[in-house]
Amino acid sequence: MSGAIKRYRFMAIFSGVMSLLIWFLYVPVKHLMHNPDLVSNLTWIPLVHGYTYPIYVLAAINFGLKARLSFKSLLFFILAGTLPVASLIAERRVVRSYP
């Protein structure tokens, strides 16, 4: 169980940070600054996030099955990766509930 928690925590933090980078760095630069050189330097952010989100979902499912969460709780942990700060909040909830 502790391996599933560690994997989930790592992916929740990593996915949350990547989501924050998308929302507060990449999107404003792309749509407000109109600087093609800077946008091309930041295209790695959505690419990395796109590859890490499915891994986050798998880690959440793995954790949810090992912790025997209800379907509603499992769905909450999966969908927490869609909002920038929600995965970080869900990670804190896991740390408090499963020491």
N, CA and C atoms as an extended XYZ file, in Angstrom:
297
Properties=species:S:1:pos:R:3:atomname:S:1:resname:S:1:resid:I:1 pbc="F F F"
N         0.828       -1.203        0.000 N   MET     1
C         0.000        0.000        0.000 CA  MET     1
C         0.860        1.250        0.000 C   MET     1
N         1.995        1.227        0.729 N   SER     2
C         2.812        2.432        0.807 CA  SER     2
C         3.411        2.784       -0.552 C   SER     2
N         3.687        1.775       -1.398 N   GLY     3
C         4.192        2.053       -2.745 CA  GLY     3
C         3.146        2.773       -3.588 C   GLY     3
N         1.898        2.369       -3.447 N   ALA     4
C         0.817        3.021       -4.199 CA  ALA     4
C         0.633        4.461       -3.732 C   ALA     4
N         0.780        4.685       -2.430 N   ILE     5
C         0.655        6.047       -1.900 CA  ILE     5
C         1.791        6.919       -2.410 C   ILE     5
N         3.008        6.391       -2.390 N   LYS     6
C         4.158        7.168       -2.870 CA  LYS     6
C         4.023        7.500       -4.346 C   LYS     6
N         3.595        6.520       -5.145 N   ARG     7
C         3.406        6.784       -6.577 CA  ARG     7
C         2.323        7.836       -6.797 C   ARG     7
N         1.211        7.693       -6.065 N   TYR     8
C         0.127        8.666       -6.220 CA  TYR     8
C         0.579       10.055       -5.792 C   TYR     8
N         1.265       10.153       -4.654 N   ARG     9
C         1.716       11.457       -4.171 CA  ARG     9
C         2.648       12.118       -5.178 C   ARG     9
N         3.609       11.357       -5.695 N   PHE    10
C         4.547       11.921       -6.665 CA  PHE    10
C         3.818       12.415       -7.905 C   PHE    10
N         2.927       11.579       -8.441 N   MET    11
C         2.224       11.969       -9.662 CA  MET    11
C         1.251       13.114       -9.412 C   MET    11
N         0.631       13.175       -8.235 N   ALA    12
C        -0.291       14.276       -7.931 CA  ALA    12
C         0.470       15.598       -7.857 C   ALA    12
N         1.608       15.594       -7.202 N   ILE    13
C         2.403       16.822       -7.100 CA  ILE    13
C         2.946       17.216       -8.465 C   ILE    13
N         3.494       16.258       -9.201 N   PHE    14
C         4.065       16.559      -10.514 CA  PHE    14
C         2.995       17.051      -11.484 C   PHE    14
N         1.856       16.361      -11.504 N   SER    15
C         0.764       16.769      -12.388 CA  SER    15
C         0.211       18.128      -11.992 C   SER    15
N         0.117       18.393      -10.688 N   GLY    16
C        -0.366       19.696      -10.221 CA  GLY    16
C         0.564       20.825      -10.607 C   GLY    16
N         1.864       20.597      -10.483 N   VAL    17
C         2.838       21.629      -10.863 CA  VAL    17
C         2.793       21.864      -12.370 C   VAL    17
N         2.709       20.801      -13.151 N   MET    18
C         2.632       20.967      -14.607 CA  MET    18
C         1.349       21.693      -15.008 C   MET    18
N         0.260       21.401      -14.334 N   SER    19
C        -0.996       22.086      -14.627 CA  SER    19
C        -0.904       23.572      -14.280 C   SER    19
N        -0.266       23.875      -13.162 N   LEU    20
C        -0.063       25.285      -12.797 CA  LEU    20
C         0.809       25.996      -13.828 C   LEU    20
N         1.838       25.308      -14.321 N   LEU    21
C         2.683       25.910      -15.350 CA  LEU    21
C         1.898       26.187      -16.624 C   LEU    21
N         1.008       25.274      -16.983 N   ILE    22
C         0.189       25.503      -18.183 CA  ILE    22
C        -0.692       26.729      -17.995 C   ILE    22
N        -1.439       26.749      -16.883 N   TRP    23
C        -2.430       27.808      -16.686 CA  TRP    23
C        -1.821       29.179      -16.435 C   TRP    23
N        -0.704       29.214      -15.728 N   PHE    24
C        -0.183       30.520      -15.324 CA  PHE    24
C         1.092       30.937      -16.031 C   PHE    24
N         1.630       30.102      -16.922 N   LEU    25
C         2.808       30.495      -17.685 CA  LEU    25
C         2.563       30.332      -19.182 C   LEU    25
N         2.252       29.119      -19.616 N   TYR    26
C         2.122       28.854      -21.043 CA  TYR    26
C         0.933       29.570      -21.681 C   TYR    26
N        -0.241       29.448      -21.085 N   VAL    27
C        -1.447       30.057      -21.673 CA  VAL    27
C        -1.358       31.585      -21.725 C   VAL    27
N        -0.941       32.267      -20.648 N   PRO    28
C        -0.817       33.724      -20.770 CA  PRO    28
C         0.222       34.164      -21.799 C   PRO    28
N         1.336       33.452      -21.861 N   VAL    29
C         2.360       33.814      -22.849 CA  VAL    29
C         1.829       33.611      -24.256 C   VAL    29
N         1.141       32.507      -24.476 N   LYS    30
C         0.635       32.206      -25.813 CA  LYS    30
C        -0.448       33.183      -26.257 C   LYS    30
N        -1.374       33.521      -25.358 N   HIS    31
C        -2.539       34.306      -25.768 CA  HIS    31
C        -2.429       35.806      -25.489 C   HIS    31
N        -1.561       36.205      -24.616 N   LEU    32
C        -1.465       37.624      -24.279 CA  LEU    32
C        -0.217       38.308      -24.840 C   LEU    32
N         0.888       37.586      -24.874 N   MET    33
C         2.135       38.223      -25.277 CA  MET    33
C         2.388       38.156      -26.775 C   MET    33
N         1.859       37.131      -27.449 N   HIS    34
C         2.029       36.962      -28.891 CA  HIS    34
C         3.497       36.990      -29.300 C   HIS    34
N         4.331       36.308      -28.534 N   ASN    35
C         5.753       36.213      -28.831 CA  ASN    35
C         6.044       34.780      -29.280 C   ASN    35
N         6.164       34.547      -30.596 N   PRO    36
C         6.338       33.173      -31.086 CA  PRO    36
C         7.614       32.492      -30.570 C   PRO    36
N         8.674       33.257      -30.372 N   ASP    37
C         9.918       32.654      -29.882 CA  ASP    37
C         9.749       32.124      -28.461 C   ASP    37
N         9.098       32.902      -27.620 N   LEU    38
C         8.888       32.480      -26.240 CA  LEU    38
C         7.912       31.311      -26.173 C   LEU    38
N         6.883       31.346      -27.007 N   VAL    39
C         5.914       30.245      -27.032 CA  VAL    39
C         6.603       28.958      -27.481 C   VAL    39
N         7.474       29.045      -28.484 N   SER    40
C         8.168       27.838      -28.944 CA  SER    40
C         9.105       27.288      -27.873 C   SER    40
N         9.634       28.156      -27.005 N   ASN    41
C        10.472       27.686      -25.901 CA  ASN    41
C         9.662       27.028      -24.803 C   ASN    41
N         8.370       27.318      -24.730 N   LEU    42
C         7.522       26.776      -23.674 CA  LEU    42
C         6.625       25.627      -24.132 C   LEU    42
N         6.768       25.171      -25.374 N   THR    43
C         5.889       24.110      -25.869 CA  THR    43
C         6.119       22.781      -25.173 C   THR    43
N         7.192       22.623      -24.456 N   TRP    44
C         7.435       21.387      -23.709 CA  TRP    44
C         6.453       21.229      -22.550 C   TRP    44
N         5.908       22.338      -22.038 N   ILE    45
C         5.033       22.269      -20.865 CA  ILE    45
C         3.758       21.471      -21.166 C   ILE    45
N         2.960       21.816      -22.194 N   PRO    46
C         1.760       21.001      -22.450 CA  PRO    46
C         2.107       19.589      -22.919 C   PRO    46
N         3.240       19.425      -23.567 N   LEU    47
C         3.652       18.102      -24.015 CA  LEU    47
C         3.938       17.183      -22.825 C   LEU    47
N         4.709       17.673      -21.873 N   VAL    48
C         5.021       16.878      -20.682 CA  VAL    48
C         3.749       16.618      -19.874 C   VAL    48
N         2.899       17.628      -19.736 N   HIS    49
C         1.648       17.442      -18.995 CA  HIS    49
C         0.761       16.406      -19.681 C   HIS    49
N         0.725       16.438      -20.994 N   GLY    50
C        -0.087       15.478      -21.734 CA  GLY    50
C         0.355       14.044      -21.527 C   GLY    50
N         1.651       13.831      -21.344 N   TYR    51
C         2.149       12.483      -21.081 CA  TYR    51
C         2.018       12.086      -19.619 C   TYR    51
N         2.076       13.046      -18.718 N   THR    52
C         2.038       12.692      -17.299 CA  THR    52
C         0.623       12.533      -16.759 C   THR    52
N        -0.361       13.188      -17.353 N   TYR    53
C        -1.725       13.067      -16.832 CA  TYR    53
C        -2.248       11.628      -16.893 C   TYR    53
N        -2.068       10.890      -17.997 N   PRO    54
C        -2.530        9.492      -17.976 CA  PRO    54
C        -1.804        8.651      -16.918 C   PRO    54
N        -0.546        8.954      -16.659 N   ILE    55
C         0.180        8.237      -15.613 CA  ILE    55
C        -0.408        8.591      -14.249 C   ILE    55
N        -0.795        9.868      -14.069 N   TYR    56
C        -1.466       10.274      -12.835 CA  TYR    56
C        -2.776        9.501      -12.653 C   TYR    56
N        -3.547        9.359      -13.723 N   VAL    57
C        -4.821        8.634      -13.649 CA  VAL    57
C        -4.576        7.177      -13.248 C   VAL    57
N        -3.570        6.547      -13.835 N   LEU    58
C        -3.251        5.167      -13.473 CA  LEU    58
C        -2.800        5.055      -12.021 C   LEU    58
N        -2.012        6.020      -11.560 N   ALA    59
C        -1.573        6.013      -10.162 CA  ALA    59
C        -2.761        6.207       -9.224 C   ALA    59
N        -3.706        7.057       -9.606 N   ALA    60
C        -4.902        7.271       -8.782 CA  ALA    60
C        -5.765        6.011       -8.738 C   ALA    60
N        -5.907        5.340       -9.867 N   ILE    61
C        -6.682        4.096       -9.890 CA  ILE    61
C        -5.991        3.028       -9.047 C   ILE    61
N        -4.672        2.913       -9.191 N   ASN    62
C        -3.914        1.946       -8.402 CA  ASN    62
C        -4.077        2.212       -6.913 C   ASN    62
N        -3.933        3.469       -6.517 N   PHE    63
C        -4.105        3.814       -5.104 CA  PHE    63
C        -5.527        3.531       -4.642 C   PHE    63
N        -6.499        3.927       -5.438 N   GLY    64
C        -7.898        3.738       -5.062 CA  GLY    64
C        -8.277        2.279       -4.891 C   GLY    64
N        -7.756        1.421       -5.757 N   LEU    65
C        -8.054       -0.001       -5.638 CA  LEU    65
C        -7.369       -0.619       -4.422 C   LEU    65
N        -6.132       -0.222       -4.162 N   LYS    66
C        -5.421       -0.773       -3.001 CA  LYS    66
C        -6.000       -0.250       -1.690 C   LYS    66
N        -6.496        1.000       -1.691 N   ALA    67
C        -7.091        1.565       -0.483 CA  ALA    67
C        -8.564        1.183       -0.350 C   ALA    67
N        -9.097        0.485       -1.349 N   ARG    68
C       -10.507        0.062       -1.376 CA  ARG    68
C       -11.458        1.251       -1.208 C   ARG    68
N       -11.193        2.283       -2.003 N   LEU    69
C       -12.038        3.466       -1.980 CA  LEU    69
C       -13.353        3.184       -2.692 C   LEU    69
N       -14.357        3.942       -2.330 N   SER    70
C       -15.628        3.840       -3.051 CA  SER    70
C       -15.447        4.417       -4.451 C   SER    70
N       -16.394        4.102       -5.328 N   PHE    71
C       -16.301        4.603       -6.699 CA  PHE    71
C       -16.315        6.129       -6.720 C   PHE    71
N       -17.115        6.728       -5.862 N   LYS    72
C       -17.200        8.188       -5.797 CA  LYS    72
C       -15.856        8.798       -5.382 C   LYS    72
N       -15.209        8.226       -4.390 N   SER    73
C       -13.905        8.733       -3.949 CA  SER    73
C       -12.850        8.522       -5.027 C   SER    73
N       -12.880        7.371       -5.666 N   LEU    74
C       -11.931        7.090       -6.740 CA  LEU    74
C       -12.107        8.080       -7.884 C   LEU    74
N       -13.338        8.360       -8.233 N   LEU    75
C       -13.615        9.334       -9.284 CA  LEU    75
C       -13.128       10.722       -8.888 C   LEU    75
N       -13.283       11.082       -7.614 N   PHE    76
C       -12.768       12.364       -7.121 CA  PHE    76
C       -11.257       12.455       -7.321 C   PHE    76
N       -10.540       11.393       -6.958 N   PHE    77
C        -9.083       11.421       -7.097 CA  PHE    77
C        -8.656       11.468       -8.556 C   PHE    77
N        -9.387       10.803       -9.418 N   ILE    78
C        -9.056       10.843      -10.849 CA  ILE    78
C        -9.316       12.240      -11.409 C   ILE    78
N       -10.477       12.807      -11.115 N   LEU    79
C       -10.826       14.121      -11.653 CA  LEU    79
C       -10.054       15.253      -11.001 C   LEU    79
N        -9.424       14.993       -9.869 N   ALA    80
C        -8.633       16.035       -9.214 CA  ALA    80
C        -7.465       16.474      -10.081 C   ALA    80
N        -7.043       15.640      -10.989 N   GLY    81
C        -5.942       16.008      -11.880 CA  GLY    81
C        -6.325       16.980      -12.975 C   GLY    81
N        -7.614       17.280      -13.105 N   THR    82
C        -8.044       18.173      -14.184 CA  THR    82
C        -7.964       19.647      -13.792 C   THR    82
N        -7.994       19.942      -12.511 N   LEU    83
C        -7.896       21.327      -12.045 CA  LEU    83
C        -6.492       21.574      -11.492 C   LEU    83
N        -5.954       22.761      -11.698 N   PRO    84
C        -4.556       23.006      -11.317 CA  PRO    84
C        -4.223       22.714       -9.858 C   PRO    84
N        -5.060       23.061       -8.925 N   VAL    85
C        -4.711       22.909       -7.516 CA  VAL    85
C        -5.380       21.688       -6.897 C   VAL    85
N        -6.363       21.116       -7.560 N   ALA    86
C        -7.134       20.024       -6.977 CA  ALA    86
C        -6.286       18.782       -6.713 C   ALA    86
N        -5.332       18.486       -7.578 N   SER    87
C        -4.502       17.308       -7.334 CA  SER    87
C        -3.615       17.515       -6.113 C   SER    87
N        -3.196       18.740       -5.879 N   LEU    88
C        -2.394       19.023       -4.685 CA  LEU    88
C        -3.236       18.906       -3.421 C   LEU    88
N        -4.491       19.319       -3.493 N   ILE    89
C        -5.407       19.181       -2.350 CA  ILE    89
C        -5.709       17.702       -2.100 C   ILE    89
N        -5.926       16.947       -3.166 N   ALA    90
C        -6.195       15.517       -3.014 CA  ALA    90
C        -4.983       14.800       -2.426 C   ALA    90
N        -3.803       15.212       -2.819 N   GLU    91
C        -2.583       14.611       -2.277 CA  GLU    91
C        -2.486       14.855       -0.779 C   GLU    91
N        -2.820       16.053       -0.334 N   ARG    92
C        -2.807       16.360        1.099 CA  ARG    92
C        -3.840       15.516        1.838 C   ARG    92
N        -4.980       15.282        1.199 N   ARG    93
C        -6.031       14.462        1.821 CA  ARG    93
C        -5.521       13.024        2.005 C   ARG    93
N        -4.800       12.524        1.026 N   VAL    94
C        -4.242       11.177        1.126 CA  VAL    94
C        -3.228       11.109        2.258 C   VAL    94
N        -2.374       12.122        2.389 N   VAL    95
C        -1.359       12.129        3.442 CA  VAL    95
C        -2.013       12.136        4.817 C   VAL    95
N        -3.076       12.890        4.975 N   ARG    96
C        -3.770       12.940        6.267 CA  ARG    96
C        -4.518       11.640        6.569 C   ARG    96
N        -5.113       11.036        5.549 N   SER    97
C        -5.945        9.851        5.771 CA  SER    97
C        -5.162        8.548        5.852 C   SER    97
N        -4.049        8.481        5.130 N   TYR    98
C        -3.269        7.238        5.071 CA  TYR    98
C        -1.813        7.516        5.421 C   TYR    98
N        -1.504        7.641        6.707 N   PRO    99
C        -0.124        7.978        7.104 CA  PRO    99
C         0.864        6.866        6.829 C   PRO    99
